[in-house]
Amino acid sequence: MDFIQFAAVHGVIIERLDQGRWVRVRTTDKPSHKNGAYKWLGDVGFVQNWATMTEPSVWRAEGVDMAAQRAIVRQASLDDDRRNREAAERAKWILTQCELKPHAYLAGKGFPDELVNVWERDGLMLAVIPMRIGGAIVGCQIIDDAGDKKFLSGQKTSGATFAIGQGVNVVCEGYATALSVRQALRSIKINACVHVCFSAGNMRKVAATLGRGLTIVDNDASNAGQDAAKAIGWPLWMPDAVGEDANDYHKRCGLFSLAMGLKVALQSMRA
């Protein structure tokens, strides 16, 4: 199969093929977001669906010398390492430009008083969520007032998290979800370390480093969250409405209902 067909098998939608760089694209499971990426080098290509894959999958053209292909893959790996380092330095610099402030995105999510790193750039107020692996900054997620989210070009995202609090481990996808979970658990006097993993696929990678905990997933029609939770093997909480995350449920059903659902899930973890 050709590279575009290979990408489609992984749910990555390529409408126009560009060569030589990572390109963010839509996916079949989240068609309204650029939740996939590809890098095409002619005889070799890489695709990744952030919701379902923790690492890129490699495509190789048929009938091409394997030694030449391996050389291309090695060079691509070196290029990615360099881009990872540059993105990490960029993220560190961005964080030096930030002030802790409320942000319109969080106000819309029900947290008008929550302080977040805010970067003022070109007249925009951007929320900046640091992303770390082993305590080291590797990049950041940048969120505008409308809730559009971006990572830095070239940054490493696999295994990266933003952790809030201390206590029982909880993994989830998004920042607003983490804030709702933290508030709900606090309301029933439970301390937690909530790990924002930024995608369902990355939750699997992060959870593997933590031992035991609770998984919070979005209720996506694609079942990406449920599949990730099954692979993790921890107790699970998920909102009852398709298309919702825990923050949506929090706003729709209230803090008490969310807290009781999380309490039941935690009790099953202790059983």
C-alpha positions as a Markdown table, in Angstrom:
| # | Residue | x | y | z |
|---|---|---|---|---|
| 1 | Met | 0.0 | 0.0 | 0.0 |
| 2 | Asp | 1.1 | 3.6 | -0.6 |
| 3 | Phe | 1.9 | 6.0 | 2.2 |
| 4 | Ile | -1.5 | 7.8 | 2.2 |
| 5 | Gln | -3.3 | 4.4 | 2.4 |
| 6 | Phe | -0.9 | 3.4 | 5.3 |
| 7 | Ala | -1.8 | 6.6 | 7.1 |
| 8 | Ala | -5.5 | 6.0 | 6.6 |
| 9 | Val | -5.2 | 2.6 | 8.3 |
| 10 | His | -4.0 | 4.4 | 11.4 |
| 11 | Gly | -6.8 | 6.9 | 11.2 |
| 12 | Val | -4.6 | 9.7 | 9.9 |
| 13 | Ile | -6.1 | 11.8 | 7.1 |
| 14 | Ile | -3.7 | 13.1 | 4.5 |
| 15 | Glu | -5.3 | 15.5 | 2.0 |
| 16 | Arg | -2.1 | 17.0 | 0.6 |
| 17 | Leu | 1.3 | 15.3 | 0.8 |
| 18 | Asp | 4.2 | 17.5 | 1.8 |
| 19 | Gln | 7.7 | 16.1 | 2.0 |
| 20 | Gly | 10.5 | 16.4 | 4.6 |
| 21 | Arg | 8.8 | 17.7 | 7.7 |
| 22 | Trp | 6.2 | 16.8 | 10.3 |
| 23 | Val | 2.7 | 18.0 | 9.3 |
| 24 | Arg | -0.3 | 18.1 | 11.7 |
| 25 | Val | -3.5 | 16.7 | 10.1 |
| 26 | Arg | -7.0 | 15.6 | 11.0 |
| 27 | Thr | -7.9 | 12.1 | 12.1 |
| 28 | Thr | -10.9 | 9.9 | 11.5 |
| 29 | Asp | -11.7 | 9.7 | 15.2 |
| 30 | Lys | -11.4 | 13.4 | 15.9 |
| 31 | Pro | -12.0 | 15.0 | 12.5 |
| 32 | Ser | -12.5 | 18.6 | 13.8 |
| 33 | His | -9.0 | 18.6 | 15.4 |
| 34 | Lys | -5.5 | 18.1 | 14.0 |
| 35 | Asn | -4.9 | 15.2 | 16.2 |
| 36 | Gly | -2.6 | 13.3 | 13.8 |
| 37 | Ala | 0.8 | 13.9 | 12.2 |
| 38 | Tyr | 2.9 | 12.5 | 9.4 |
| 39 | Lys | 6.4 | 12.9 | 8.0 |
| 40 | Trp | 7.0 | 11.7 | 4.5 |
| 41 | Leu | 10.6 | 11.2 | 3.1 |
| 42 | Gly | 9.8 | 9.6 | -0.2 |
| 43 | Asp | 10.9 | 6.0 | 0.4 |
| 44 | Val | 10.1 | 6.1 | 4.2 |
| 45 | Gly | 7.3 | 7.8 | 6.1 |
| 46 | Phe | 6.0 | 8.1 | 9.7 |
| 47 | Val | 2.4 | 8.5 | 11.0 |
| 48 | Gln | 1.0 | 9.1 | 14.4 |
| 49 | Asn | -2.5 | 9.4 | 15.7 |
| 50 | Trp | -2.1 | 11.1 | 19.1 |
| 51 | Ala | -5.4 | 9.6 | 20.4 |
| 52 | Thr | -4.4 | 6.0 | 19.8 |
| 53 | Met | -0.6 | 5.7 | 19.3 |
| 54 | Thr | 2.2 | 6.4 | 21.8 |
| 55 | Glu | 4.9 | 6.3 | 19.1 |
| 56 | Pro | 4.9 | 6.9 | 15.3 |
| 57 | Ser | 4.4 | 3.9 | 13.0 |
| 58 | Val | 7.0 | 3.6 | 10.1 |
| 59 | Trp | 6.0 | 3.0 | 6.4 |
| 60 | Arg | 8.6 | 1.8 | 3.9 |
| 61 | Ala | 8.2 | 1.8 | 0.1 |
| 62 | Glu | 8.4 | -1.6 | -1.6 |
| 63 | Gly | 11.4 | -2.5 | -3.7 |
| 64 | Val | 13.8 | 0.0 | -2.1 |
| 65 | Asp | 17.2 | -1.1 | -0.7 |
| 66 | Met | 16.8 | -1.8 | 3.0 |
| 67 | Ala | 20.2 | -0.4 | 3.9 |
| 68 | Ala | 19.3 | 2.9 | 2.2 |
| 69 | Gln | 16.0 | 2.9 | 4.1 |
| 70 | Arg | 17.7 | 2.3 | 7.4 |
| 71 | Ala | 20.0 | 5.2 | 6.8 |
| 72 | Ile | 17.0 | 7.4 | 6.1 |
| 73 | Val | 15.3 | 6.3 | 9.3 |
| 74 | Arg | 18.5 | 6.9 | 11.3 |
| 75 | Gln | 18.9 | 10.4 | 9.9 |
| 76 | Ala | 15.2 | 11.2 | 10.5 |
| 77 | Ser | 15.8 | 10.1 | 14.2 |
| 78 | Leu | 18.7 | 12.4 | 14.5 |
| 79 | Asp | 16.7 | 15.3 | 13.0 |
| 80 | Asp | 13.9 | 14.6 | 15.4 |
| 81 | Asp | 16.2 | 14.6 | 18.4 |
| 82 | Arg | 17.6 | 18.0 | 17.3 |
| 83 | Arg | 14.0 | 19.4 | 16.9 |
| 84 | Asn | 13.1 | 18.0 | 20.3 |
| 85 | Arg | 16.0 | 19.8 | 21.9 |
| 86 | Glu | 15.2 | 23.1 | 20.1 |
| 87 | Ala | 11.5 | 22.8 | 21.1 |
| 88 | Ala | 12.5 | 22.2 | 24.7 |
| 89 | Glu | 14.6 | 25.4 | 24.7 |
| 90 | Arg | 11.8 | 27.3 | 23.1 |
| 91 | Ala | 9.3 | 26.1 | 25.7 |
| 92 | Lys | 11.7 | 27.2 | 28.5 |
| 93 | Trp | 12.0 | 30.6 | 27.0 |
| 94 | Ile | 8.2 | 31.0 | 26.5 |
| 95 | Leu | 7.7 | 30.2 | 30.2 |
| 96 | Thr | 10.1 | 33.0 | 31.2 |
| 97 | Gln | 7.7 | 35.4 | 29.3 |
| 98 | Cys | 4.6 | 34.3 | 31.1 |
| 99 | Glu | 2.7 | 35.7 | 34.1 |
| 100 | Leu | 0.4 | 33.8 | 36.3 |
| 101 | Lys | -3.1 | 35.1 | 35.5 |
| 102 | Pro | -6.7 | 34.0 | 35.0 |
| 103 | His | -7.5 | 33.1 | 31.4 |
| 104 | Ala | -10.7 | 33.3 | 29.3 |
| 105 | Tyr | -10.4 | 29.6 | 28.3 |
| 106 | Leu | -10.5 | 28.5 | 31.9 |
| 107 | Ala | -13.3 | 30.9 | 32.7 |
| 108 | Gly | -15.3 | 29.3 | 30.0 |
| 109 | Lys | -14.6 | 25.9 | 31.6 |
| 110 | Gly | -15.9 | 27.1 | 35.0 |
| 111 | Phe | -12.6 | 28.2 | 36.6 |
| 112 | Pro | -12.6 | 32.0 | 36.3 |
| 113 | Asp | -10.2 | 32.4 | 39.2 |
| 114 | Glu | -7.7 | 29.7 | 38.3 |
| 115 | Leu | -4.2 | 31.0 | 37.7 |
| 116 | Val | -2.3 | 29.7 | 34.7 |
| 117 | Asn | 0.9 | 30.7 | 32.8 |
| 118 | Val | -0.3 | 33.4 | 30.3 |
| 119 | Trp | 1.9 | 34.6 | 27.4 |
| 120 | Glu | 1.0 | 37.8 | 25.7 |
| 121 | Arg | 2.0 | 37.5 | 22.1 |
| 122 | Asp | 0.9 | 39.6 | 19.1 |
| 123 | Gly | -2.0 | 41.0 | 21.1 |
| 124 | Leu | -3.2 | 37.5 | 22.1 |
| 125 | Met | -3.4 | 36.1 | 25.6 |
| 126 | Leu | -2.2 | 32.5 | 25.4 |
| 127 | Ala | -2.4 | 29.9 | 28.2 |
| 128 | Val | 0.8 | 27.9 | 28.4 |
| 129 | Ile | 0.8 | 24.4 | 30.0 |
| 130 | Pro | 4.3 | 23.1 | 30.6 |
| 131 | Met | 5.0 | 19.5 | 29.5 |
| 132 | Arg | 7.6 | 17.5 | 31.3 |
| 133 | Ile | 9.3 | 14.1 | 31.1 |
| 134 | Gly | 11.1 | 13.0 | 34.3 |
| 135 | Gly | 10.9 | 16.6 | 35.6 |
| 136 | Ala | 12.5 | 18.1 | 32.5 |
| 137 | Ile | 10.6 | 20.6 | 30.3 |
| 138 | Val | 10.2 | 19.1 | 26.8 |
| 139 | Gly | 7.6 | 21.4 | 25.4 |
| 140 | Cys | 4.2 | 23.0 | 26.1 |
| 141 | Gln | 0.6 | 23.1 | 25.1 |
| 142 | Ile | -0.6 | 26.6 | 24.1 |
| 143 | Ile | -4.3 | 27.4 | 24.3 |
| 144 | Asp | -6.0 | 30.5 | 23.0 |
| 145 | Asp | -9.2 | 32.2 | 24.3 |
| 146 | Ala | -11.3 | 30.1 | 22.0 |
| 147 | Gly | -9.8 | 26.8 | 23.2 |
| 148 | Asp | -7.7 | 26.1 | 20.1 |
| 149 | Lys | -4.7 | 24.0 | 21.3 |
| 150 | Lys | -1.2 | 23.6 | 19.8 |
| 151 | Phe | 2.1 | 22.0 | 20.7 |
| 152 | Leu | 5.4 | 23.5 | 19.7 |
| 153 | Ser | 6.7 | 22.3 | 16.4 |
| 154 | Gly | 9.2 | 19.5 | 16.9 |
| 155 | Gln | 8.6 | 18.9 | 20.6 |
| 156 | Lys | 8.5 | 15.5 | 22.2 |
| 157 | Thr | 5.0 | 14.6 | 23.4 |
| 158 | Ser | 5.2 | 10.9 | 24.0 |
| 159 | Gly | 5.4 | 10.4 | 27.8 |
| 160 | Ala | 5.0 | 14.1 | 28.6 |
| 161 | Thr | 2.7 | 15.3 | 31.3 |
| 162 | Phe | 1.6 | 18.2 | 33.4 |
| 163 | Ala | 0.9 | 17.0 | 37.0 |
| 164 | Ile | -1.3 | 18.8 | 39.5 |
| 165 | Gly | -1.3 | 18.0 | 43.3 |
| 166 | Gln | -0.1 | 15.1 | 45.3 |
| 167 | Gly | -1.8 | 11.8 | 46.3 |
| 168 | Val | -3.5 | 9.0 | 44.5 |
| 169 | Asn | -2.5 | 8.9 | 40.8 |
| 170 | Val | -5.1 | 9.9 | 38.3 |
| 171 | Val | -4.4 | 10.1 | 34.5 |
| 172 | Cys | -6.6 | 12.1 | 32.1 |
| 173 | Glu | -6.4 | 13.7 | 28.7 |
| 174 | Gly | -7.0 | 17.4 | 29.1 |
| 175 | Tyr | -6.2 | 20.3 | 31.4 |
| 176 | Ala | -9.8 | 21.4 | 32.0 |
| 177 | Thr | -10.7 | 17.8 | 32.9 |
| 178 | Ala | -7.8 | 17.7 | 35.4 |
| 179 | Leu | -9.1 | 20.9 | 37.1 |
| 180 | Ser | -12.6 | 19.4 | 37.4 |
| 181 | Val | -11.3 | 16.1 | 38.8 |
| 182 | Arg | -9.1 | 17.9 | 41.3 |
| 183 | Gln | -12.0 | 20.1 | 42.5 |
| 184 | Ala | -14.3 | 17.1 | 42.8 |
| 185 | Leu | -11.8 | 15.0 | 44.7 |
| 186 | Arg | -11.0 | 17.9 | 47.0 |
| 187 | Ser | -14.7 | 18.2 | 47.8 |
| 188 | Ile | -14.7 | 14.7 | 49.3 |
| 189 | Lys | -11.3 | 15.2 | 51.0 |
| 190 | Ile | -9.3 | 13.0 | 48.7 |
| 191 | Asn | -5.8 | 14.1 | 47.7 |
| 192 | Ala | -4.7 | 13.2 | 44.2 |
| 193 | Cys | -1.9 | 13.8 | 41.7 |
| 194 | Val | -3.7 | 14.4 | 38.5 |
| 195 | His | -1.5 | 13.8 | 35.4 |
| 196 | Val | -2.6 | 15.7 | 32.3 |
| 197 | Cys | -1.5 | 13.4 | 29.4 |
| 198 | Phe | -2.9 | 15.5 | 26.5 |
| 199 | Ser | -4.1 | 12.5 | 24.5 |
| 200 | Ala | -5.7 | 9.1 | 25.2 |
| 201 | Gly | -2.7 | 7.3 | 23.6 |
| 202 | Asn | -0.3 | 9.1 | 25.8 |
| 203 | Met | -2.2 | 8.0 | 29.0 |
| 204 | Arg | -1.0 | 4.5 | 28.4 |
| 205 | Lys | 2.6 | 5.6 | 28.3 |
| 206 | Val | 2.3 | 7.7 | 31.4 |
| 207 | Ala | 0.3 | 5.2 | 33.4 |
| 208 | Ala | 3.0 | 2.6 | 32.8 |
| 209 | Thr | 5.4 | 4.7 | 34.9 |
| 210 | Leu | 3.1 | 5.2 | 37.9 |
| 211 | Gly | 2.1 | 1.7 | 39.2 |
| 212 | Arg | -1.5 | 2.1 | 40.2 |
| 213 | Gly | -4.3 | 4.7 | 40.0 |
| 214 | Leu | -7.5 | 5.9 | 38.3 |
| 215 | Thr | -8.1 | 6.5 | 34.7 |
| 216 | Ile | -10.4 | 9.4 | 33.5 |
| 217 | Val | -11.3 | 9.2 | 29.8 |
| 218 | Asp | -13.4 | 11.3 | 27.4 |
| 219 | Asn | -16.5 | 9.6 | 26.0 |
| 220 | Asp | -15.5 | 9.7 | 22.3 |
| 221 | Ala | -17.4 | 7.9 | 19.6 |
| 222 | Ser | -14.1 | 6.4 | 18.5 |
| 223 | Asn | -13.7 | 4.6 | 21.8 |
| 224 | Ala | -10.1 | 5.8 | 21.9 |
| 225 | Gly | -10.3 | 6.6 | 25.6 |
| 226 | Gln | -12.0 | 3.3 | 26.5 |
| 227 | Asp | -9.4 | 1.4 | 24.5 |
| 228 | Ala | -6.6 | 3.2 | 26.3 |
| 229 | Ala | -8.2 | 2.5 | 29.7 |
| 230 | Lys | -8.5 | -1.2 | 28.9 |
| 231 | Ala | -4.8 | -1.3 | 28.0 |
| 232 | Ile | -3.9 | 0.5 | 31.3 |
| 233 | Gly | -6.0 | -1.9 | 33.4 |
| 234 | Trp | -6.9 | 0.6 | 36.1 |
| 235 | Pro | -10.4 | 1.5 | 37.4 |
| 236 | Leu | -12.1 | 3.8 | 35.0 |
| 237 | Trp | -14.5 | 6.8 | 35.2 |
| 238 | Met | -16.1 | 8.2 | 32.0 |
| 239 | Pro | -19.0 | 10.6 | 31.5 |
| 240 | Asp | -22.2 | 9.0 | 30.4 |
| 241 | Ala | -22.8 | 11.2 | 27.3 |
| 242 | Val | -20.9 | 10.6 | 24.0 |
| 243 | Gly | -18.7 | 13.6 | 23.1 |
| 244 | Glu | -18.2 | 14.8 | 26.7 |
| 245 | Asp | -15.2 | 14.9 | 29.0 |
| 246 | Ala | -15.2 | 15.2 | 32.7 |
| 247 | Asn | -15.3 | 19.0 | 32.6 |
| 248 | Asp | -18.4 | 18.8 | 30.3 |
| 249 | Tyr | -20.0 | 16.4 | 32.8 |
| 250 | His | -19.0 | 18.7 | 35.7 |
| 251 | Lys | -20.7 | 21.7 | 34.1 |
| 252 | Arg | -23.8 | 19.6 | 33.1 |
| 253 | Cys | -24.4 | 17.5 | 36.2 |
| 254 | Gly | -22.6 | 19.5 | 39.0 |
| 255 | Leu | -19.6 | 18.9 | 41.3 |
| 256 | Phe | -21.4 | 16.6 | 43.7 |
| 257 | Ser | -22.4 | 14.1 | 40.9 |
| 258 | Leu | -18.9 | 14.1 | 39.5 |
| 259 | Ala | -17.4 | 13.6 | 43.0 |
| 260 | Met | -19.7 | 10.7 | 43.8 |
| 261 | Gly | -18.8 | 9.0 | 40.5 |
| 262 | Leu | -15.1 | 9.4 | 41.1 |
| 263 | Lys | -15.6 | 8.1 | 44.7 |
| 264 | Val | -17.2 | 4.9 | 43.4 |
| 265 | Ala | -14.4 | 4.4 | 40.9 |
| 266 | Leu | -11.7 | 4.9 | 43.6 |
| 267 | Gln | -13.5 | 2.4 | 45.8 |
| 268 | Ser | -13.2 | -0.2 | 43.1 |
| 269 | Met | -9.5 | 0.5 | 42.9 |
| 270 | Arg | -9.1 | -0.3 | 46.6 |
| 271 | Ala | -11.2 | -3.5 | 46.5 |
